[in-house]
């Protein structure tokens, strides 16, 4: 898959040497295009870009979207993932993402050290932002892979085969880091405001604090199978986003959205019949047609929707595809509509007496107005939710789950995957799950996690042992979903 990097234009000068001192030779031999000490206001921009484009929005999203059937893998690598042909258990499948995630966290670790005890000590705003990103990337890493190297990682030349840390312990670090970030973002800094170097919030500390609280709400709910605390979820929600203008997302007009890139370069993802069936099961859902593009299968034939039957249709590029694709679509790290669905679920789980659909309606309304090229803002969310015939708390909880899932199309697939696995633990079985997946291969081969990257499977005996032959992804749940690792 393509990786998205910032490109530096290099000016190369020629020169001649007659004689040089050793000091001069040392200066000449330095690679000025790979500096060892980068000012944090430059490094933080790169960390934001890699977090969104390389880590959240690319391979992890593509593959997880296929597994939870928001998209269908109709061709190439995505077809292999769809048909469970090697991709879910291969150590090479997610290697690019694995390496990118660790590189991003290493860079953020350097920023945190620089702003804590290093040359920019007291740069509290950049420190807080780096901590939010660090916590987000750590949660993303362990959510995807479970137990991973962390406390002994990031020590090149010192520890060559770091141990795997338990997911439960990693989540303690995630929470502590976000809490520290909120404290630091509340401090006064004498360093210049990041401004446009902050691609997400343009240096607005208040919005970064809202994002940190929103992530705390998400991760507290994530642990609800292990340690439910819905009242705390609601406290965090109350301190987070108040509109989609606060969303934790990144749009960079110089770098096309990864889904746009994949569609133009490869054409691997297509319209999922499983998703279409769920939309059509709900009367008057505007997304039933608005999510997809009609195609003409043969010359002169009428335009029709052609859906890929999950796990069964043959490999081809002759299927309908997303109608939302646009090069300028944002990459969501945490959307406003997700936050409102978190609130709705926490309220409903906090008391069995809750049957009001008010919070669900607000979340659906936000989903109809999500920031993508096509929106469904003309649809009356209250009338739509009223037509869902929710009569009790159990009905409400199930519909919250489904509506949240539907809102994640097309590029919030990582969270759809995390949510599906969390709810699988809560409901106890795929049969009882509010979101019914259609791929018949799921009976024995639903990927409960992603495989470790080849870089460490081949070089770190601790990871090699945990990887085995890769088939553990079909049997081993991550810790927060009821597993042991």
HUMONOR-V975662 format. One record per residue. N is the residue number from 0. SS is DSSP state (2 for helix, 1 for strand, 0 for the rest). PHI is phi in whole degrees, 0 to 359 (NA if undefined). OMEGA is omega in whole degrees, 0 to 359 (* if undefined). Layout:
n=N ss=SS phi=PHI omega=OMEGA
n=N ss=SS phi=PHI omega=OMEGA
//
This chain:
n=0 ss=0 phi=NA omega=182
n=1 ss=0 phi=287 omega=173
n=2 ss=0 phi=249 omega=186
n=3 ss=0 phi=250 omega=182
n=4 ss=0 phi=237 omega=172
n=5 ss=0 phi=287 omega=184
n=6 ss=0 phi=255 omega=178
n=7 ss=0 phi=260 omega=176
n=8 ss=0 phi=273 omega=188
n=9 ss=0 phi=256 omega=174
n=10 ss=0 phi=262 omega=185
n=11 ss=0 phi=252 omega=180
n=12 ss=0 phi=254 omega=177
n=13 ss=0 phi=262 omega=179
n=14 ss=0 phi=208 omega=177
n=15 ss=0 phi=240 omega=182
n=16 ss=0 phi=234 omega=172
n=17 ss=0 phi=258 omega=175
n=18 ss=0 phi=208 omega=182
n=19 ss=0 phi=220 omega=172
n=20 ss=0 phi=284 omega=178
n=21 ss=2 phi=297 omega=178
n=22 ss=2 phi=300 omega=180
n=23 ss=2 phi=295 omega=178
n=24 ss=2 phi=297 omega=177
n=25 ss=2 phi=299 omega=179
n=26 ss=2 phi=296 omega=182
n=27 ss=2 phi=294 omega=184
n=28 ss=0 phi=282 omega=176
n=29 ss=0 phi=286 omega=176
n=30 ss=0 phi=272 omega=184
n=31 ss=0 phi=292 omega=180
n=32 ss=0 phi=268 omega=175
n=33 ss=0 phi=225 omega=184
n=34 ss=0 phi=294 omega=180
n=35 ss=0 phi=271 omega=181
n=36 ss=0 phi=224 omega=184
n=37 ss=0 phi=255 omega=176
n=38 ss=0 phi=306 omega=187
n=39 ss=2 phi=299 omega=183
n=40 ss=2 phi=290 omega=172
n=41 ss=2 phi=273 omega=184
n=42 ss=2 phi=296 omega=182
n=43 ss=2 phi=291 omega=177
n=44 ss=2 phi=296 omega=179
n=45 ss=2 phi=297 omega=180
n=46 ss=2 phi=294 omega=176
n=47 ss=2 phi=296 omega=182
n=48 ss=2 phi=296 omega=181
n=49 ss=2 phi=292 omega=178
n=50 ss=2 phi=301 omega=183
n=51 ss=2 phi=282 omega=191
n=52 ss=2 phi=278 omega=183
n=53 ss=2 phi=271 omega=188
n=54 ss=2 phi=262 omega=185
n=55 ss=2 phi=278 omega=195
n=56 ss=0 phi=266 omega=187
n=57 ss=0 phi=252 omega=189
n=58 ss=2 phi=305 omega=181
n=59 ss=2 phi=300 omega=180
n=60 ss=2 phi=288 omega=181
n=61 ss=2 phi=300 omega=184
n=62 ss=2 phi=291 omega=182
n=63 ss=2 phi=295 omega=177
n=64 ss=2 phi=296 omega=176
n=65 ss=2 phi=291 omega=184
n=66 ss=2 phi=295 omega=179
n=67 ss=0 phi=259 omega=168
n=68 ss=0 phi=69 omega=168
n=69 ss=0 phi=289 omega=172
n=70 ss=0 phi=234 omega=174
n=71 ss=1 phi=242 omega=178
n=72 ss=1 phi=274 omega=187
n=73 ss=0 phi=266 omega=186
n=74 ss=0 phi=205 omega=173
n=75 ss=2 phi=59 omega=182
n=76 ss=2 phi=300 omega=181
n=77 ss=2 phi=291 omega=175
n=78 ss=2 phi=292 omega=176
n=79 ss=2 phi=298 omega=177
n=80 ss=2 phi=293 omega=179
n=81 ss=2 phi=301 omega=185
n=82 ss=0 phi=263 omega=179
n=83 ss=0 phi=56 omega=181
n=84 ss=0 phi=263 omega=176
n=85 ss=0 phi=84 omega=189
n=86 ss=0 phi=306 omega=184
n=87 ss=0 phi=294 omega=185
n=88 ss=0 phi=246 omega=181
n=89 ss=0 phi=284 omega=179
n=90 ss=0 phi=284 omega=180
n=91 ss=0 phi=270 omega=189
n=92 ss=0 phi=301 omega=186
n=93 ss=0 phi=251 omega=186
n=94 ss=2 phi=298 omega=178
n=95 ss=2 phi=299 omega=179
n=96 ss=2 phi=295 omega=179
n=97 ss=2 phi=305 omega=181
n=98 ss=2 phi=294 omega=180
n=99 ss=2 phi=298 omega=181
n=100 ss=2 phi=296 omega=179
n=101 ss=2 phi=292 omega=179
n=102 ss=2 phi=296 omega=179
n=103 ss=2 phi=297 omega=180
n=104 ss=2 phi=293 omega=177
n=105 ss=2 phi=297 omega=178
n=106 ss=2 phi=297 omega=178
n=107 ss=2 phi=293 omega=177
n=108 ss=2 phi=300 omega=179
n=109 ss=2 phi=295 omega=177
n=110 ss=2 phi=297 omega=180
n=111 ss=2 phi=299 omega=179
n=112 ss=2 phi=296 omega=180
n=113 ss=2 phi=299 omega=184
n=114 ss=2 phi=272 omega=179
n=115 ss=2 phi=258 omega=183
n=116 ss=0 phi=233 omega=186
n=117 ss=0 phi=264 omega=188
n=118 ss=0 phi=289 omega=178
n=119 ss=0 phi=243 omega=178
n=120 ss=0 phi=306 omega=182
n=121 ss=0 phi=98 omega=176
n=122 ss=0 phi=278 omega=191
n=123 ss=2 phi=292 omega=182
n=124 ss=2 phi=294 omega=179
n=125 ss=2 phi=296 omega=177
n=126 ss=2 phi=300 omega=180
n=127 ss=2 phi=297 omega=178
n=128 ss=2 phi=297 omega=179
n=129 ss=2 phi=298 omega=179
n=130 ss=2 phi=292 omega=176
n=131 ss=2 phi=299 omega=180
n=132 ss=2 phi=295 omega=180
n=133 ss=2 phi=296 omega=179
n=134 ss=2 phi=297 omega=180
n=135 ss=2 phi=300 omega=181
n=136 ss=2 phi=292 omega=177
n=137 ss=2 phi=294 omega=177
n=138 ss=2 phi=298 omega=178
n=139 ss=2 phi=300 omega=181
n=140 ss=2 phi=297 omega=184
n=141 ss=2 phi=285 omega=175
n=142 ss=2 phi=299 omega=183
n=143 ss=2 phi=282 omega=191
n=144 ss=2 phi=245 omega=182
n=145 ss=0 phi=83 omega=177
n=146 ss=0 phi=294 omega=183
n=147 ss=1 phi=219 omega=173
n=148 ss=1 phi=296 omega=178
n=149 ss=0 phi=211 omega=186
n=150 ss=0 phi=295 omega=177
n=151 ss=0 phi=259 omega=179
n=152 ss=0 phi=278 omega=177
n=153 ss=0 phi=62 omega=177
n=154 ss=0 phi=232 omega=182
n=155 ss=0 phi=300 omega=180
n=156 ss=0 phi=82 omega=181
n=157 ss=0 phi=246 omega=177
n=158 ss=0 phi=244 omega=185
n=159 ss=0 phi=266 omega=181
n=160 ss=0 phi=228 omega=183
n=161 ss=0 phi=297 omega=178
n=162 ss=0 phi=289 omega=173
n=163 ss=1 phi=272 omega=176
n=164 ss=1 phi=265 omega=181
n=165 ss=0 phi=288 omega=182
n=166 ss=2 phi=303 omega=179
n=167 ss=2 phi=302 omega=179
n=168 ss=2 phi=288 omega=179
n=169 ss=2 phi=294 omega=178
n=170 ss=2 phi=292 omega=174
n=171 ss=2 phi=298 omega=178
n=172 ss=2 phi=292 omega=178
n=173 ss=2 phi=302 omega=182
n=174 ss=2 phi=296 omega=181
n=175 ss=2 phi=297 omega=181
n=176 ss=2 phi=292 omega=178
n=177 ss=2 phi=294 omega=178
n=178 ss=2 phi=296 omega=177
n=179 ss=2 phi=297 omega=180
n=180 ss=2 phi=299 omega=180
n=181 ss=2 phi=299 omega=178
n=182 ss=2 phi=298 omega=182
n=183 ss=2 phi=293 omega=178
n=184 ss=2 phi=292 omega=178
n=185 ss=0 phi=274 omega=181
n=186 ss=0 phi=272 omega=176
n=187 ss=0 phi=273 omega=180
n=188 ss=0 phi=244 omega=178
n=189 ss=0 phi=271 omega=180
n=190 ss=0 phi=278 omega=181
n=191 ss=0 phi=300 omega=175
n=192 ss=0 phi=296 omega=183
n=193 ss=0 phi=296 omega=180
n=194 ss=2 phi=58 omega=184
n=195 ss=2 phi=288 omega=173
n=196 ss=2 phi=292 omega=174
n=197 ss=0 phi=269 omega=185
n=198 ss=0 phi=287 omega=185
n=199 ss=0 phi=262 omega=185
n=200 ss=0 phi=234 omega=177
n=201 ss=0 phi=52 omega=175
n=202 ss=0 phi=82 omega=181
n=203 ss=0 phi=281 omega=183
n=204 ss=2 phi=297 omega=181
n=205 ss=2 phi=300 omega=180
n=206 ss=2 phi=289 omega=176
n=207 ss=2 phi=295 omega=177
n=208 ss=2 phi=295 omega=176
n=209 ss=2 phi=298 omega=179
n=210 ss=2 phi=297 omega=179
n=211 ss=2 phi=298 omega=178
n=212 ss=2 phi=294 omega=177
n=213 ss=2 phi=297 omega=177
n=214 ss=2 phi=294 omega=176
n=215 ss=2 phi=298 omega=176
n=216 ss=2 phi=296 omega=180
n=217 ss=2 phi=300 omega=186
n=218 ss=2 phi=286 omega=174
n=219 ss=2 phi=294 omega=175
n=220 ss=2 phi=294 omega=179
n=221 ss=2 phi=303 omega=183
n=222 ss=0 phi=269 omega=188
n=223 ss=2 phi=293 omega=175
n=224 ss=2 phi=288 omega=181
n=225 ss=2 phi=275 omega=187
n=226 ss=2 phi=210 omega=184
n=227 ss=0 phi=294 omega=176
n=228 ss=0 phi=211 omega=187
n=229 ss=2 phi=289 omega=177
n=230 ss=2 phi=296 omega=179
n=231 ss=2 phi=292 omega=176
n=232 ss=2 phi=305 omega=183
n=233 ss=2 phi=292 omega=176
n=234 ss=2 phi=295 omega=179
n=235 ss=2 phi=296 omega=179
n=236 ss=2 phi=301 omega=183
n=237 ss=2 phi=296 omega=181
n=238 ss=0 phi=258 omega=186
n=239 ss=0 phi=251 omega=189
n=240 ss=0 phi=302 omega=173
n=241 ss=0 phi=246 omega=176
n=242 ss=0 phi=196 omega=180
n=243 ss=2 phi=290 omega=176
n=244 ss=2 phi=291 omega=180
n=245 ss=2 phi=266 omega=191
n=246 ss=0 phi=305 omega=175
n=247 ss=1 phi=273 omega=185
n=248 ss=1 phi=211 omega=179
n=249 ss=1 phi=225 omega=172
n=250 ss=0 phi=236 omega=179
n=251 ss=0 phi=231 omega=185
n=252 ss=0 phi=295 omega=178
n=253 ss=0 phi=274 omega=180
n=254 ss=0 phi=236 omega=182
n=255 ss=0 phi=297 omega=174
n=256 ss=0 phi=306 omega=183
n=257 ss=2 phi=302 omega=178
n=258 ss=2 phi=294 omega=176
n=259 ss=2 phi=297 omega=180
n=260 ss=2 phi=298 omega=181
n=261 ss=2 phi=296 omega=181
n=262 ss=2 phi=297 omega=182
n=263 ss=2 phi=286 omega=185
n=264 ss=2 phi=272 omega=188
n=265 ss=0 phi=235 omega=184
n=266 ss=0 phi=64 omega=185
n=267 ss=0 phi=260 omega=187
n=268 ss=1 phi=251 omega=184
n=269 ss=1 phi=223 omega=184
n=270 ss=0 phi=291 omega=182
n=271 ss=1 phi=275 omega=177
n=272 ss=2 phi=296 omega=178
n=273 ss=2 phi=301 omega=179
n=274 ss=2 phi=292 omega=180
n=275 ss=2 phi=301 omega=180
n=276 ss=2 phi=298 omega=179
n=277 ss=2 phi=293 omega=178
n=278 ss=2 phi=292 omega=181
n=279 ss=2 phi=289 omega=178
n=280 ss=0 phi=287 omega=180
n=281 ss=0 phi=249 omega=187
n=282 ss=0 phi=301 omega=173
n=283 ss=0 phi=63 omega=176
n=284 ss=0 phi=280 omega=185
n=285 ss=0 phi=293 omega=182
n=286 ss=2 phi=280 omega=181
n=287 ss=2 phi=302 omega=175
n=288 ss=2 phi=252 omega=186
n=289 ss=2 phi=292 omega=180
n=290 ss=0 phi=282 omega=192
n=291 ss=1 phi=234 omega=179
n=292 ss=1 phi=248 omega=176
n=293 ss=0 phi=288 omega=177
n=294 ss=1 phi=230 omega=175
n=295 ss=0 phi=252 omega=187
n=296 ss=0 phi=291 omega=178
n=297 ss=0 phi=223 omega=181
n=298 ss=0 phi=303 omega=179
n=299 ss=0 phi=87 omega=180
n=300 ss=0 phi=284 omega=179
n=301 ss=0 phi=290 omega=174
n=302 ss=0 phi=288 omega=181
n=303 ss=1 phi=217 omega=171
n=304 ss=0 phi=278 omega=177
n=305 ss=0 phi=237 omega=185
n=306 ss=0 phi=260 omega=176
n=307 ss=1 phi=279 omega=177
n=308 ss=0 phi=283 omega=192
n=309 ss=0 phi=302 omega=178
n=310 ss=0 phi=80 omega=187
n=311 ss=0 phi=234 omega=184
n=312 ss=0 phi=296 omega=179
n=313 ss=0 phi=287 omega=178
n=314 ss=0 phi=295 omega=182
n=315 ss=0 phi=189 omega=173
n=316 ss=0 phi=248 omega=184
n=317 ss=0 phi=255 omega=179
n=318 ss=0 phi=229 omega=174
n=319 ss=0 phi=297 omega=182
n=320 ss=1 phi=220 omega=185
n=321 ss=1 phi=295 omega=173
n=322 ss=0 phi=268 omega=183
n=323 ss=0 phi=266 omega=186
n=324 ss=0 phi=300 omega=175
n=325 ss=0 phi=202 omega=184
n=326 ss=0 phi=298 omega=184
n=327 ss=0 phi=260 omega=177
n=328 ss=0 phi=298 omega=179
n=329 ss=0 phi=286 omega=168
n=330 ss=1 phi=256 omega=183
n=331 ss=1 phi=271 omega=166
n=332 ss=1 phi=268 omega=171
n=333 ss=1 phi=202 omega=183
n=334 ss=0 phi=266 omega=177
n=335 ss=2 phi=295 omega=181
n=336 ss=2 phi=294 omega=176
n=337 ss=2 phi=298 omega=180
n=338 ss=2 phi=301 omega=180
n=339 ss=2 phi=290 omega=175
n=340 ss=2 phi=291 omega=174
n=341 ss=2 phi=301 omega=178
n=342 ss=2 phi=300 omega=182
n=343 ss=2 phi=299 omega=181
n=344 ss=2 phi=293 omega=181
n=345 ss=2 phi=299 omega=177
n=346 ss=2 phi=298 omega=184
n=347 ss=2 phi=289 omega=179
n=348 ss=2 phi=278 omega=181
n=349 ss=2 phi=289 omega=179
n=350 ss=0 phi=206 omega=178
n=351 ss=0 phi=295 omega=182
n=352 ss=0 phi=281 omega=183
n=353 ss=0 phi=287 omega=174
n=354 ss=0 phi=231 omega=180
n=355 ss=0 phi=297 omega=179
n=356 ss=0 phi=260 omega=184
n=357 ss=2 phi=299 omega=181
n=358 ss=2 phi=289 omega=175
n=359 ss=2 phi=298 omega=180
n=360 ss=2 phi=299 omega=179
n=361 ss=2 phi=298 omega=180
n=362 ss=2 phi=292 omega=178
n=363 ss=2 phi=297 omega=178
n=364 ss=2 phi=300 omega=177
n=365 ss=2 phi=295 omega=178
n=366 ss=2 phi=294 omega=177
n=367 ss=2 phi=293 omega=183
n=368 ss=0 phi=247 omega=183
n=369 ss=0 phi=295 omega=189
n=370 ss=0 phi=277 omega=172
n=371 ss=0 phi=225 omega=191
n=372 ss=0 phi=295 omega=177
n=373 ss=0 phi=245 omega=174
n=374 ss=0 phi=230 omega=185
n=375 ss=0 phi=236 omega=189
n=376 ss=0 phi=294 omega=180
n=377 ss=0 phi=282 omega=179
n=378 ss=0 phi=282 omega=179
n=379 ss=0 phi=280 omega=184
n=380 ss=2 phi=297 omega=181
n=381 ss=2 phi=297 omega=178
n=382 ss=2 phi=295 omega=180
n=383 ss=2 phi=298 omega=182
n=384 ss=2 phi=293 omega=178
n=385 ss=2 phi=299 omega=180
n=386 ss=0 phi=283 omega=181
n=387 ss=0 phi=275 omega=175
n=388 ss=0 phi=57 omega=178
n=389 ss=0 phi=273 omega=185
n=390 ss=0 phi=242 omega=182
n=391 ss=0 phi=213 omega=184
n=392 ss=2 phi=297 omega=180
n=393 ss=2 phi=296 omega=177
n=394 ss=2 phi=299 omega=182
n=395 ss=2 phi=299 omega=181
n=396 ss=2 phi=298 omega=180
n=397 ss=2 phi=293 omega=181
n=398 ss=2 phi=288 omega=175
n=399 ss=2 phi=301 omega=180
n=400 ss=2 phi=299 omega=182
n=401 ss=2 phi=292 omega=181
n=402 ss=2 phi=294 omega=175
n=403 ss=2 phi=297 omega=177
n=404 ss=2 phi=301 omega=181
n=405 ss=2 phi=296 omega=182
n=406 ss=2 phi=289 omega=185
n=407 ss=0 phi=281 omega=177
n=408 ss=0 phi=290 omega=9
n=409 ss=0 phi=248 omega=190
n=410 ss=0 phi=243 omega=171
n=411 ss=0 phi=246 omega=188
n=412 ss=2 phi=290 omega=179
n=413 ss=2 phi=302 omega=180
n=414 ss=2 phi=288 omega=175
n=415 ss=2 phi=297 omega=179
n=416 ss=2 phi=294 omega=178
n=417 ss=2 phi=298 omega=181
n=418 ss=2 phi=295 omega=180
n=419 ss=2 phi=301 omega=182
n=420 ss=2 phi=291 omega=177
n=421 ss=2 phi=298 omega=181
n=422 ss=2 phi=290 omega=175
n=423 ss=2 phi=298 omega=177
n=424 ss=2 phi=291 omega=183
n=425 ss=2 phi=292 omega=182
n=426 ss=2 phi=275 omega=171
n=427 ss=0 phi=93 omega=180
n=428 ss=0 phi=197 omega=177
n=429 ss=0 phi=294 omega=181
n=430 ss=0 phi=294 omega=182
n=431 ss=0 phi=269 omega=185
n=432 ss=0 phi=293 omega=178
n=433 ss=0 phi=299 omega=181
n=434 ss=0 phi=257 omega=182
n=435 ss=0 phi=268 omega=177
n=436 ss=0 phi=275 omega=190
n=437 ss=0 phi=252 omega=184
n=438 ss=0 phi=298 omega=183
n=439 ss=0 phi=296 omega=179
n=440 ss=0 phi=290 omega=181
n=441 ss=2 phi=295 omega=181
n=442 ss=2 phi=302 omega=180
n=443 ss=2 phi=236 omega=189
n=444 ss=2 phi=224 omega=170
n=445 ss=0 phi=273 omega=181
n=446 ss=0 phi=289 omega=181
n=447 ss=0 phi=277 omega=179
n=448 ss=0 phi=191 omega=176
n=449 ss=0 phi=255 omega=180
n=450 ss=0 phi=283 omega=175
n=451 ss=0 phi=297 omega=180
n=452 ss=0 phi=284 omega=183
n=453 ss=2 phi=301 omega=181
n=454 ss=2 phi=305 omega=181
n=455 ss=2 phi=262 omega=176
n=456 ss=2 phi=299 omega=183
n=457 ss=0 phi=272 omega=187
n=458 ss=0 phi=236 omega=184
n=459 ss=0 phi=242 omega=184
n=460 ss=2 phi=301 omega=180
n=461 ss=2 phi=293 omega=178
n=462 ss=2 phi=286 omega=179
n=463 ss=2 phi=303 omega=180
n=464 ss=2 phi=296 omega=180
n=465 ss=2 phi=292 omega=182
n=466 ss=2 phi=287 omega=183
n=467 ss=0 phi=60 omega=177
n=468 ss=0 phi=256 omega=177
n=469 ss=0 phi=89 omega=184
n=470 ss=2 phi=286 omega=177
n=471 ss=2 phi=300 omega=182
n=472 ss=2 phi=294 omega=180
n=473 ss=2 phi=269 omega=186
n=474 ss=0 phi=233 omega=187
n=475 ss=0 phi=256 omega=175
n=476 ss=0 phi=287 omega=172
n=477 ss=0 phi=289 omega=187
n=478 ss=2 phi=303 omega=184
n=479 ss=2 phi=291 omega=176
n=480 ss=2 phi=260 omega=175
n=481 ss=0 phi=107 omega=180
n=482 ss=0 phi=271 omega=182
n=483 ss=0 phi=255 omega=181
n=484 ss=0 phi=211 omega=*
//
